[in-house]
Amino acid sequence: MKDLFKYGLVLGVICAIATGLLAGMNALTQPRIIAQAAEELNNSLKEILPEAASFEAVTREEKIIYYKAYDSRKNIIGAAFKASAKGYSSTIETLVGMLKNGQITAIKVIDQNETPGLGSQITDKGFCGQFSNKGISGLSDIHAITGATISSRAVIDSVKQKSQEIGELIKNE
């Protein structure tokens, strides 16, 4: 019985030390992780709307709705926003660039966990490139990927729906 108590105490001390070390490491690395994520988002925004000189987040109830895109003279040229939908095996999140007139400049899949080799083809330039220079009504002309129809449709439908929502918000800017 004494040994059981002793081993339990040793295990408890080891767990407390490990917990303290993990908490300390988290506190040390969290600012860097946040800065890296912000830099990655900024690079992605510039990739989908290369004409923009700066971006400003538009929030509602502390949630980012979209990013206003400004040219070098601080005129609004469009917006960037996230669109997401349930694909075959995961939620697919895309970042979409759209000009003020409703023309999509580009999309980028930023998060997906679809089937490798099939559904993951939604990240390929061949598929994403179909969205470039299309208006909202032109999105029905996008061709789905053979064998990955559910994933493709999820991207197409989410981009179309969110483009209509954001288009209404920015057309009077």
BAZAMAR-730915 format. One line per field, with one value per atom (N, C-alpha, C): atom name; x, y, z; residue number from 1. Coordinates in Angstrom, 3 decimals, padded with zeros to 6 digits. Atoms other than C-alpha are relative to their C-alpha. Layout:
REM residues N
a = (CA / ...) .
px = (X / ...) .
py = (Y / ...) .
pz = (Z / ...) .
k = (NUM / ...) .
//
This chain:
REM residues 173
a = (N / CA / C / N / CA / C / N / CA / C / N / CA / C / N / CA / C / N / CA / C / N / CA / C / N / CA / C / N / CA / C / N / CA / C / N / CA / C / N / CA / C / N / CA / C / N / CA / C / N / CA / C / N / CA / C / N / CA / C / N / CA / C / N / CA / C / N / CA / C / N / CA / C / N / CA / C / N / CA / C / N / CA / C / N / CA / C / N / CA / C / N / CA / C / N / CA / C / N / CA / C / N / CA / C / N / CA / C / N / CA / C / N / CA / C / N / CA / C / N / CA / C / N / CA / C / N / CA / C / N / CA / C / N / CA / C / N / CA / C / N / CA / C / N / CA / C / N / CA / C / N / CA / C / N / CA / C / N / CA / C / N / CA / C / N / CA / C / N / CA / C / N / CA / C / N / CA / C / N / CA / C / N / CA / C / N / CA / C / N / CA / C / N / CA / C / N / CA / C / N / CA / C / N / CA / C / N / CA / C / N / CA / C / N / CA / C / N / CA / C / N / CA / C / N / CA / C / N / CA / C / N / CA / C / N / CA / C / N / CA / C / N / CA / C / N / CA / C / N / CA / C / N / CA / C / N / CA / C / N / CA / C / N / CA / C / N / CA / C / N / CA / C / N / CA / C / N / CA / C / N / CA / C / N / CA / C / N / CA / C / N / CA / C / N / CA / C / N / CA / C / N / CA / C / N / CA / C / N / CA / C / N / CA / C / N / CA / C / N / CA / C / N / CA / C / N / CA / C / N / CA / C / N / CA / C / N / CA / C / N / CA / C / N / CA / C / N / CA / C / N / CA / C / N / CA / C / N / CA / C / N / CA / C / N / CA / C / N / CA / C / N / CA / C / N / CA / C / N / CA / C / N / CA / C / N / CA / C / N / CA / C / N / CA / C / N / CA / C / N / CA / C / N / CA / C / N / CA / C / N / CA / C / N / CA / C / N / CA / C / N / CA / C / N / CA / C / N / CA / C / N / CA / C / N / CA / C / N / CA / C / N / CA / C / N / CA / C / N / CA / C / N / CA / C / N / CA / C / N / CA / C / N / CA / C / N / CA / C / N / CA / C / N / CA / C / N / CA / C / N / CA / C / N / CA / C / N / CA / C / N / CA / C / N / CA / C / N / CA / C / N / CA / C / N / CA / C / N / CA / C / N / CA / C / N / CA / C / N / CA / C / N / CA / C / N / CA / C / N / CA / C / N / CA / C / N / CA / C / N / CA / C / N / CA / C / N / CA / C / N / CA / C / N / CA / C / N / CA / C / N / CA / C / N / CA / C / N / CA / C / N / CA / C / N / CA / C / N / CA / C / N / CA / C / N / CA / C / N / CA / C / N / CA / C / N / CA / C / N / CA / C / N / CA / C) .
px = (000.823 / 000.000 / 000.860 / -000.920 / 002.898 / 000.581 / -000.594 / 004.435 / -000.998 / 001.034 / 001.152 / -000.140 / 000.085 / 000.946 / 001.238 / -001.266 / 004.609 / 000.037 / 000.009 / 004.239 / -001.022 / 001.029 / 001.062 / 000.512 / -000.558 / 002.846 / 001.063 / -001.040 / 005.829 / -000.641 / 000.700 / 003.502 / -000.683 / 000.643 / 001.561 / 000.992 / -001.039 / 004.784 / 000.481 / -000.441 / 005.908 / -001.052 / 001.080 / 002.512 / -000.057 / 000.024 / 002.623 / 001.157 / -001.159 / 006.110 / -000.236 / 000.264 / 005.119 / -001.048 / 001.045 / 001.980 / 000.575 / -000.636 / 004.026 / 000.888 / -000.873 / 006.552 / -000.811 / 000.849 / 003.813 / -000.664 / 000.619 / 002.068 / 001.016 / -001.061 / 005.359 / 000.361 / -000.328 / 006.143 / -001.113 / 001.131 / 002.657 / 000.058 / -000.093 / 003.110 / 001.138 / -001.133 / 006.472 / -000.278 / 000.175 / 005.330 / -001.277 / 001.289 / 001.788 / 000.113 / -000.099 / 002.761 / 000.584 / -000.607 / 004.914 / -000.987 / 001.003 / 002.146 / -001.053 / 000.998 / -000.345 / 000.569 / -000.634 / 002.110 / 000.158 / -000.159 / 002.794 / -001.336 / 001.327 / -000.944 / -000.453 / 000.366 / -001.492 / 000.778 / -000.823 / 001.386 / -000.483 / 000.501 / 000.042 / -001.318 / 001.264 / -003.422 / 000.259 / -000.315 / -001.952 / 000.576 / -000.559 / 000.055 / -001.086 / 001.097 / -003.052 / -000.924 / 000.832 / -005.063 / 000.644 / -000.710 / -002.401 / 000.026 / -000.011 / -002.373 / -001.326 / 001.294 / -006.108 / -000.460 / 000.315 / -006.338 / 001.308 / -001.325 / -002.902 / -000.050 / 000.119 / -004.219 / -000.107 / 000.228 / -004.884 / 001.312 / -001.163 / -002.370 / -000.161 / 000.255 / -004.031 / -001.386 / 001.268 / -006.870 / -000.447 / 000.563 / -009.192 / -001.129 / 001.013 / -011.248 / -001.303 / 001.334 / -014.993 / -000.609 / 000.492 / -016.445 / -001.444 / 001.343 / -019.871 / -000.026 / 000.021 / -020.237 / 001.320 / -001.366 / -016.455 / 000.380 / -000.323 / -016.465 / 000.287 / -000.375 / -014.717 / -000.943 / 000.934 / -017.276 / 000.748 / -000.807 / -014.913 / 001.104 / -001.090 / -011.839 / -000.195 / 000.059 / -012.162 / 001.397 / -001.263 / -009.459 / 000.111 / -000.234 / -007.997 / 001.173 / -001.149 / -005.753 / 000.959 / -001.008 / -002.736 / -000.530 / 000.600 / -004.985 / -001.160 / 001.028 / -007.269 / -001.422 / 001.317 / -010.143 / -000.321 / 000.395 / -012.101 / -000.060 / 000.019 / -011.469 / -000.764 / 000.708 / -013.194 / 000.049 / 000.017 / -013.298 / 000.589 / -000.447 / -011.781 / -000.788 / 000.808 / -013.761 / 000.214 / -000.094 / -013.844 / -001.367 / 001.223 / -016.416 / 000.275 / -000.221 / -016.878 / -001.264 / 001.109 / -019.035 / 000.507 / -000.327 / -019.120 / 000.263 / -000.348 / -017.319 / -000.316 / 000.243 / -017.124 / 000.388 / -000.467 / -015.077 / 000.420 / -000.390 / -014.408 / -000.687 / 000.451 / -015.362 / 001.117 / -000.966 / -013.648 / -000.126 / -000.001 / -012.653 / 000.837 / -000.701 / -011.711 / 000.072 / -000.144 / -010.489 / -000.261 / 000.449 / -012.091 / 000.292 / -000.209 / -011.061 / -001.048 / 001.056 / -013.803 / 000.111 / -000.012 / -013.748 / -001.362 / 001.228 / -016.391 / -001.150 / 001.036 / -018.252 / -000.505 / 000.459 / -018.722 / 000.839 / -000.869 / -015.945 / 000.985 / -000.910 / -013.979 / 001.391 / -001.367 / -010.234 / 000.691 / -000.619 / -009.140 / -000.587 / 000.330 / -009.861 / 001.205 / -001.067 / -007.528 / -000.620 / 000.480 / -008.444 / 001.006 / -000.917 / -006.999 / -000.119 / 000.129 / -008.323 / -000.914 / 000.788 / -009.535 / 000.653 / -000.482 / -009.190 / -000.675 / 000.677 / -010.637 / 000.911 / -000.719 / -009.561 / 001.231 / -001.201 / -005.933 / -000.102 / 000.024 / -005.682 / -001.317 / 001.303 / -009.392 / -000.516 / 000.578 / -011.104 / 001.034 / -001.046 / -007.806 / 000.401 / -000.288 / -007.588 / -000.671 / 000.625 / -009.764 / 001.014 / -001.046 / -006.522 / 000.848 / -000.808 / -005.018 / -000.357 / 000.216 / -004.606 / -001.003 / 000.948 / -006.614 / -001.439 / 001.355 / -009.726 / -000.198 / 000.148 / -009.180 / 000.085 / -000.160 / -008.158 / -001.275 / 001.271 / -011.644 / -000.816 / 000.770 / -012.977 / 000.464 / -000.574 / -010.700 / -000.786 / 000.682 / -012.386 / -001.435 / 001.408 / -015.877 / -000.869 / 000.995 / -018.896 / -000.769 / 000.767 / -021.272 / -000.859 / 000.846 / -023.564 / 000.826 / -000.867 / -020.603 / 000.510 / -000.502 / -019.887 / -000.682 / 000.658 / -022.358 / 000.767 / -000.795 / -019.851 / 001.236 / -001.178 / -017.218 / -000.200 / 000.076 / -016.471 / 000.490 / -000.368 / -016.404 / 001.110 / -001.071 / -013.511 / -000.626 / 000.522 / -014.318 / 000.464 / -000.316 / -014.480 / -000.004 / 000.021 / -014.639 / -001.122 / 001.122 / -018.020 / -000.500 / 000.511 / -019.109 / 000.920 / -000.968 / -015.926 / -000.049 / 000.047 / -016.044 / -001.256 / 001.283 / -019.719 / -000.022 / -000.042 / -019.090 / 000.740 / -000.760 / -016.464 / -000.797 / 000.743 / -018.529 / -001.199 / 001.211 / -021.724 / 000.316 / -000.337 / -020.034 / 000.519 / -000.523 / -018.179 / -001.145 / 001.133 / -021.360 / -000.890 / 000.882 / -023.488 / 000.644 / -000.669 / -020.925 / 000.290 / -000.244 / -020.116 / -001.240 / 001.243 / -023.757 / -000.216 / 000.162 / -023.881 / 000.941 / -001.004 / -020.656 / -000.189 / 000.271 / -021.509 / -001.042 / 001.031 / -024.630 / 000.557 / -000.548 / -022.603 / 000.950 / -001.022 / -019.850 / -000.406 / 000.322 / -021.692 / -000.273 / 000.264 / -022.618 / 001.141 / -001.167 / -019.179 / 000.622) .
py = (-001.197 / 000.000 / 001.251 / -001.131 / 002.328 / 000.289 / -000.158 / 001.705 / 000.619 / -000.550 / 002.480 / 001.503 / -001.428 / 005.846 / 000.732 / -000.600 / 006.566 / 000.170 / -000.068 / 005.753 / 001.028 / -000.993 / 007.826 / 001.408 / -001.327 / 010.799 / 000.372 / -000.254 / 010.480 / 000.315 / -000.245 / 010.255 / 001.363 / -001.312 / 013.306 / 001.134 / -001.036 / 015.352 / 000.104 / -000.005 / 014.317 / 000.680 / -000.627 / 015.307 / 001.503 / -001.429 / 018.679 / 000.727 / -000.609 / 019.413 / 000.076 / 000.018 / 018.372 / 001.038 / -000.997 / 020.531 / 001.408 / -001.314 / 023.525 / 000.317 / -000.206 / 023.047 / 000.253 / -000.212 / 022.770 / 001.375 / -001.324 / 025.891 / 001.100 / -000.979 / 027.796 / 000.079 / 000.033 / 026.682 / 000.646 / -000.622 / 027.709 / 001.521 / -001.446 / 031.152 / 000.613 / -000.514 / 031.541 / 000.029 / 000.117 / 030.442 / 000.630 / -000.505 / 031.845 / 001.313 / -001.231 / 035.388 / -000.245 / 000.297 / 033.954 / -000.736 / 000.736 / 031.585 / 000.968 / -000.994 / 034.480 / 000.891 / -000.844 / 036.651 / -000.758 / 000.811 / 033.804 / -000.171 / 000.163 / 033.223 / 001.294 / -001.292 / 036.956 / 000.262 / -000.191 / 037.053 / -000.911 / 000.943 / 033.976 / 000.500 / -000.554 / 035.566 / 001.197 / -001.176 / 038.819 / -000.394 / 000.478 / 036.945 / -000.599 / 000.588 / 035.026 / 001.078 / -001.114 / 038.261 / 000.673 / -000.631 / 039.797 / -000.919 / 000.955 / 036.623 / 000.013 / 000.049 / 036.710 / 001.362 / -001.354 / 040.503 / 000.782 / -000.626 / 041.596 / 001.508 / -001.442 / 045.063 / 000.810 / -000.703 / 045.930 / 000.354 / -000.447 / 047.943 / -000.286 / 000.282 / 047.375 / -000.607 / 000.649 / 045.542 / 000.452 / -000.375 / 046.439 / -000.987 / 000.973 / 043.882 / 000.703 / -000.490 / 044.555 / -001.043 / 000.947 / 043.001 / 000.290 / -000.105 / 042.347 / -000.936 / 000.769 / 041.185 / -000.722 / 000.480 / 040.702 / -001.169 / 001.031 / 038.326 / 000.684 / -000.611 / 039.222 / -000.504 / 000.327 / 039.345 / -000.067 / -000.044 / 040.349 / 001.037 / -000.972 / 042.458 / 000.962 / -001.000 / 045.718 / 000.115 / -000.137 / 046.033 / 001.418 / -001.381 / 049.490 / 000.067 / -000.240 / 050.740 / 000.949 / -000.852 / 052.964 / 001.386 / -001.305 / 056.075 / -000.124 / 000.282 / 054.504 / -000.043 / 000.224 / 053.909 / -001.488 / 001.407 / 050.702 / -000.594 / 000.663 / 048.330 / -001.325 / 001.263 / 045.246 / -000.542 / 000.653 / 042.741 / -001.398 / 001.383 / 039.491 / -000.610 / 000.630 / 037.004 / -001.499 / 001.447 / 033.451 / -000.603 / 000.762 / 031.003 / -001.441 / 001.383 / 027.553 / -000.819 / 000.938 / 024.502 / -001.397 / 001.397 / 020.830 / -000.715 / 000.790 / 018.760 / -001.457 / 001.434 / 014.987 / -000.476 / 000.500 / 014.428 / 001.091 / -001.078 / 017.842 / 001.302 / -001.343 / 021.480 / 000.638 / -000.623 / 023.276 / 001.506 / -001.444 / 026.880 / 000.643 / -000.699 / 029.176 / 001.482 / -001.445 / 032.741 / 000.514 / -000.479 / 034.704 / 001.485 / -001.405 / 037.995 / 000.439 / -000.471 / 040.033 / 001.516 / -001.428 / 043.427 / 000.597 / -000.698 / 046.034 / -000.289 / 000.281 / 045.186 / -001.443 / 001.373 / 041.570 / -001.031 / 000.922 / 040.058 / -000.649 / 000.727 / 037.372 / 000.024 / -000.054 / 037.846 / -001.346 / 001.307 / 034.538 / -000.609 / 000.669 / 031.952 / -000.821 / 000.843 / 030.013 / -000.870 / 000.914 / 026.927 / 000.069 / -000.181 / 027.616 / -001.102 / 001.096 / 024.641 / -001.069 / 001.128 / 021.209 / -001.283 / 001.316 / 017.591 / -001.054 / 000.896 / 015.936 / -001.185 / 001.211 / 012.565 / 000.342 / -000.274 / 012.768 / -000.620 / 000.487 / 012.429 / 000.216 / -000.243 / 013.057 / 001.368 / -001.253 / 015.719 / 001.086 / -001.001 / 017.393 / 000.749 / -000.687 / 018.365 / 001.377 / -001.320 / 021.365 / 001.094 / -000.989 / 023.079 / 000.277 / -000.143 / 022.679 / 001.285 / -001.224 / 025.733 / -000.210 / 000.287 / 024.029 / 000.216 / -000.190 / 024.052 / 001.431 / -001.350 / 027.300 / 001.085 / -000.981 / 029.125 / 000.261 / -000.185 / 028.633 / 001.162 / -001.059 / 031.227 / 001.402 / -001.303 / 034.042 / 000.704 / -000.877 / 036.908 / -000.433 / 000.386 / 035.452 / 000.872 / -000.674 / 037.352 / -001.038 / 000.925 / 035.831 / -000.924 / 000.830 / 034.630 / -000.994 / 000.887 / 033.033 / -001.195 / 001.116 / 030.663 / -001.318 / 001.253 / 028.142 / -000.700 / 000.585 / 027.546 / -000.746 / 000.671 / 026.121 / -001.510 / 001.448 / 022.468 / -000.700 / 000.783 / 020.057 / -000.981 / 000.972 / 017.660 / -001.393 / 001.357 / 014.155 / -000.847 / 000.834 / 011.818 / 000.769 / -000.839 / 014.733 / 001.031 / -000.897 / 016.206 / 000.668 / -000.571 / 016.710 / 001.115 / -001.012 / 018.592 / 001.219 / -001.087 / 020.657 / 000.837 / -000.707 / 021.540 / 000.806 / -000.722 / 022.530 / 001.331 / -001.231 / 025.057 / 000.960 / -000.847 / 026.360 / 000.652 / -000.526 / 026.726 / 000.985 / -000.912 / 028.330 / 001.333 / -001.238 / 030.849 / 000.806 / -000.683 / 031.664 / 000.670 / -000.543 / 032.133 / 001.161 / -001.051 / 034.167 / 001.206 / -001.121 / 036.290 / 000.876 / -000.769 / 037.295 / 000.827 / -000.719 / 038.238 / 001.199 / -001.059 / 040.254 / 001.034 / -000.932 / 041.779 / 001.032 / -000.941 / 043.312 / 000.988 / -000.884 / 044.720 / 001.055 / -000.939 / 046.336 / 000.827 / -000.720 / 047.569 / 001.485 / -001.416 / 050.845 / 000.694 / -000.594 / 051.470 / 001.077) .
pz = (000.000 / 000.000 / 000.000 / -000.051 / 000.830 / -001.379 / 001.333 / -002.595 / -000.977 / 000.868 / -004.342 / 000.209 / -000.317 / -002.581 / -000.513 / 000.427 / -003.332 / -001.522 / 001.459 / -007.043 / -000.501 / 000.355 / -007.245 / 000.205 / -000.283 / -005.665 / -001.038 / 000.999 / -008.038 / -001.354 / 001.257 / -011.021 / 000.003 / -000.125 / -009.790 / -000.163 / 000.115 / -009.466 / -001.450 / 001.402 / -012.952 / -000.880 / 000.786 / -014.392 / 000.240 / -000.313 / -012.606 / -000.687 / 000.659 / -013.959 / -001.514 / 001.443 / -017.496 / -000.372 / 000.256 / -017.313 / 000.054 / -000.125 / -016.161 / -001.189 / 001.161 / -018.971 / -001.271 / 001.170 / -021.590 / 000.032 / -000.125 / -020.277 / -000.278 / 000.256 / -020.316 / -001.471 / 001.428 / -023.866 / -000.812 / 000.688 / -024.982 / 000.136 / -000.219 / -023.443 / -000.818 / 000.779 / -025.202 / -001.497 / 001.453 / -028.649 / -000.537 / 000.480 / -028.824 / -000.783 / 000.807 / -029.946 / -001.390 / 001.296 / -032.711 / -000.916 / 000.778 / -033.845 / -000.538 / 000.425 / -033.978 / -001.102 / 001.017 / -035.933 / -001.320 / 001.206 / -038.380 / -000.720 / 000.602 / -038.946 / -000.667 / 000.583 / -039.559 / -001.288 / 001.194 / -042.048 / -001.142 / 000.993 / -043.838 / -000.609 / 000.492 / -044.091 / -000.912 / 000.801 / -045.402 / -001.364 / 001.270 / -048.047 / -000.890 / 000.766 / -049.096 / -000.552 / 000.470 / -049.330 / -001.202 / 001.118 / -051.580 / -001.229 / 001.112 / -053.676 / -000.765 / 000.685 / -054.419 / -000.503 / 000.474 / -054.835 / -000.129 / 000.122 / -056.108 / -000.248 / 000.266 / -057.111 / 001.289 / -001.263 / -053.465 / 000.678 / -000.753 / -051.492 / 001.488 / -001.418 / -048.113 / 000.186 / -000.343 / -046.418 / 001.381 / -001.295 / -043.572 / 000.324 / -000.405 / -041.674 / 000.361 / -000.339 / -041.464 / 000.936 / -000.995 / -038.328 / 000.375 / -000.550 / -036.925 / 001.200 / -001.250 / -033.328 / 000.221 / -000.206 / -033.088 / -000.915 / 000.981 / -036.082 / -001.335 / 001.278 / -039.337 / -001.085 / 001.077 / -042.167 / -001.334 / 001.212 / -044.974 / 000.195 / -000.024 / -045.732 / -001.157 / 001.065 / -047.663 / -000.605 / 000.708 / -050.290 / -000.545 / 000.429 / -050.965 / -000.962 / 000.863 / -053.731 / 000.721 / -000.646 / -053.041 / 000.365 / -000.323 / -052.967 / 000.992 / -001.015 / -050.321 / -000.565 / 000.607 / -052.766 / 000.092 / -000.091 / -052.261 / -001.402 / 001.300 / -055.141 / 000.050 / -000.118 / -053.766 / 001.410 / -001.299 / -050.971 / -000.102 / -000.125 / -049.826 / 001.153 / -001.031 / -047.789 / 000.004 / -000.126 / -046.555 / -000.298 / 000.291 / -047.889 / 000.400 / -000.404 / -046.429 / -000.184 / 000.161 / -047.009 / 000.299 / -000.278 / -046.129 / -001.313 / 001.168 / -048.735 / 000.243 / -000.158 / -048.983 / 001.401 / -001.296 / -045.821 / 000.974 / -000.912 / -044.302 / -000.408 / 000.361 / -044.240 / -000.827 / 000.905 / -047.110 / 000.158 / -000.180 / -046.479 / -001.107 / 001.077 / -049.342 / 000.301 / -000.072 / -049.513 / -001.411 / 001.308 / -052.347 / -000.132 / 000.310 / -053.929 / -001.010 / 000.897 / -055.574 / -000.157 / 000.277 / -057.251 / 000.342 / -000.361 / -056.487 / -000.964 / 001.005 / -059.702 / 000.041 / -000.145 / -058.579 / -000.730 / 000.721 / -060.671 / 000.982 / -000.882 / -058.844 / -000.624 / 000.499 / -059.169 / 000.143 / -000.241 / -057.648 / 001.264 / -001.257 / -055.003 / 000.422 / -000.540 / -052.750 / 001.085 / -001.035 / -050.742 / 001.147 / -001.126 / -047.300 / 001.056 / -000.948 / -045.345 / -000.583 / 000.493 / -046.451 / 000.492 / -000.390 / -045.485 / -000.869 / 000.924 / -048.545 / -000.353 / 000.368 / -049.946 / -000.847 / 000.788 / -051.134 / -001.393 / 001.377 / -054.902 / -000.718 / 000.624 / -055.501 / 000.428 / -000.488 / -053.434 / 000.238 / -000.244 / -052.637 / -001.268 / 001.265 / -056.333 / -000.074 / -000.027 / -055.433 / 000.272 / -000.253 / -054.428 / -001.235 / 001.222 / -057.925 / -000.752 / 000.781 / -060.148 / -001.130 / 001.078 / -062.871 / 000.429 / -000.507 / -060.713 / 000.496 / -000.564 / -058.798 / -001.068 / 001.064 / -061.971 / -000.787 / 000.712 / -063.414 / 000.564 / -000.651 / -060.958 / -000.400 / 000.332 / -062.148 / -001.095 / 000.955 / -063.989 / -000.317 / 000.181 / -063.550 / 000.887 / -000.808 / -062.380 / 000.802 / -000.831 / -059.857 / -000.867 / 000.873 / -062.648 / -000.810 / 000.780 / -064.453 / 000.767 / -000.797 / -061.595 / -000.342 / 000.393 / -063.016 / -001.117 / 001.076 / -065.839 / 000.499 / -000.564 / -063.476 / -000.115 / 000.165 / -064.234 / 001.262 / -001.180 / -061.303 / -000.373 / 000.200 / -060.872 / -000.052 / 000.143 / -062.104 / 001.179 / -001.150 / -059.114 / 001.312 / -001.204 / -056.685 / -000.120 / 000.257 / -057.539 / 001.273 / -001.244 / -053.930 / 000.490 / -000.431 / -053.025 / -000.915 / 000.978 / -056.226 / 000.176 / -000.162 / -055.781 / 001.295 / -001.267 / -052.169 / -000.170 / 000.235 / -053.282 / -000.878 / 000.941 / -056.197 / 000.687 / -000.646 / -054.170 / 001.118 / -001.096 / -051.157 / -000.533 / 000.591 / -053.329 / -000.609 / 000.626 / -055.252 / 001.043 / -001.038 / -052.139 / 000.742 / -000.767 / -050.210 / -000.889 / 000.920 / -053.296 / -000.130 / 000.085 / -053.566 / 001.271 / -001.266 / -049.867 / 000.086 / -000.125 / -049.912 / -001.108 / 001.105 / -053.312 / 000.380 / -000.460 / -051.776 / 001.019 / -001.029 / -048.887 / -000.568 / 000.486 / -050.961 / -001.206 / 001.235 / -054.044 / 000.232 / -000.288 / -052.330 / 000.714 / -000.695 / -050.811 / -000.853) .
k = (1 / 1 / 1 / 2 / 2 / 2 / 3 / 3 / 3 / 4 / 4 / 4 / 5 / 5 / 5 / 6 / 6 / 6 / 7 / 7 / 7 / 8 / 8 / 8 / 9 / 9 / 9 / 10 / 10 / 10 / 11 / 11 / 11 / 12 / 12 / 12 / 13 / 13 / 13 / 14 / 14 / 14 / 15 / 15 / 15 / 16 / 16 / 16 / 17 / 17 / 17 / 18 / 18 / 18 / 19 / 19 / 19 / 20 / 20 / 20 / 21 / 21 / 21 / 22 / 22 / 22 / 23 / 23 / 23 / 24 / 24 / 24 / 25 / 25 / 25 / 26 / 26 / 26 / 27 / 27 / 27 / 28 / 28 / 28 / 29 / 29 / 29 / 30 / 30 / 30 / 31 / 31 / 31 / 32 / 32 / 32 / 33 / 33 / 33 / 34 / 34 / 34 / 35 / 35 / 35 / 36 / 36 / 36 / 37 / 37 / 37 / 38 / 38 / 38 / 39 / 39 / 39 / 40 / 40 / 40 / 41 / 41 / 41 / 42 / 42 / 42 / 43 / 43 / 43 / 44 / 44 / 44 / 45 / 45 / 45 / 46 / 46 / 46 / 47 / 47 / 47 / 48 / 48 / 48 / 49 / 49 / 49 / 50 / 50 / 50 / 51 / 51 / 51 / 52 / 52 / 52 / 53 / 53 / 53 / 54 / 54 / 54 / 55 / 55 / 55 / 56 / 56 / 56 / 57 / 57 / 57 / 58 / 58 / 58 / 59 / 59 / 59 / 60 / 60 / 60 / 61 / 61 / 61 / 62 / 62 / 62 / 63 / 63 / 63 / 64 / 64 / 64 / 65 / 65 / 65 / 66 / 66 / 66 / 67 / 67 / 67 / 68 / 68 / 68 / 69 / 69 / 69 / 70 / 70 / 70 / 71 / 71 / 71 / 72 / 72 / 72 / 73 / 73 / 73 / 74 / 74 / 74 / 75 / 75 / 75 / 76 / 76 / 76 / 77 / 77 / 77 / 78 / 78 / 78 / 79 / 79 / 79 / 80 / 80 / 80 / 81 / 81 / 81 / 82 / 82 / 82 / 83 / 83 / 83 / 84 / 84 / 84 / 85 / 85 / 85 / 86 / 86 / 86 / 87 / 87 / 87 / 88 / 88 / 88 / 89 / 89 / 89 / 90 / 90 / 90 / 91 / 91 / 91 / 92 / 92 / 92 / 93 / 93 / 93 / 94 / 94 / 94 / 95 / 95 / 95 / 96 / 96 / 96 / 97 / 97 / 97 / 98 / 98 / 98 / 99 / 99 / 99 / 100 / 100 / 100 / 101 / 101 / 101 / 102 / 102 / 102 / 103 / 103 / 103 / 104 / 104 / 104 / 105 / 105 / 105 / 106 / 106 / 106 / 107 / 107 / 107 / 108 / 108 / 108 / 109 / 109 / 109 / 110 / 110 / 110 / 111 / 111 / 111 / 112 / 112 / 112 / 113 / 113 / 113 / 114 / 114 / 114 / 115 / 115 / 115 / 116 / 116 / 116 / 117 / 117 / 117 / 118 / 118 / 118 / 119 / 119 / 119 / 120 / 120 / 120 / 121 / 121 / 121 / 122 / 122 / 122 / 123 / 123 / 123 / 124 / 124 / 124 / 125 / 125 / 125 / 126 / 126 / 126 / 127 / 127 / 127 / 128 / 128 / 128 / 129 / 129 / 129 / 130 / 130 / 130 / 131 / 131 / 131 / 132 / 132 / 132 / 133 / 133 / 133 / 134 / 134 / 134 / 135 / 135 / 135 / 136 / 136 / 136 / 137 / 137 / 137 / 138 / 138 / 138 / 139 / 139 / 139 / 140 / 140 / 140 / 141 / 141 / 141 / 142 / 142 / 142 / 143 / 143 / 143 / 144 / 144 / 144 / 145 / 145 / 145 / 146 / 146 / 146 / 147 / 147 / 147 / 148 / 148 / 148 / 149 / 149 / 149 / 150 / 150 / 150 / 151 / 151 / 151 / 152 / 152 / 152 / 153 / 153 / 153 / 154 / 154 / 154 / 155 / 155 / 155 / 156 / 156 / 156 / 157 / 157 / 157 / 158 / 158 / 158 / 159 / 159 / 159 / 160 / 160 / 160 / 161 / 161 / 161 / 162 / 162 / 162 / 163 / 163 / 163 / 164 / 164 / 164 / 165 / 165 / 165 / 166 / 166 / 166 / 167 / 167 / 167 / 168 / 168 / 168 / 169 / 169 / 169 / 170 / 170 / 170 / 171 / 171 / 171 / 172 / 172 / 172 / 173 / 173 / 173) .
//
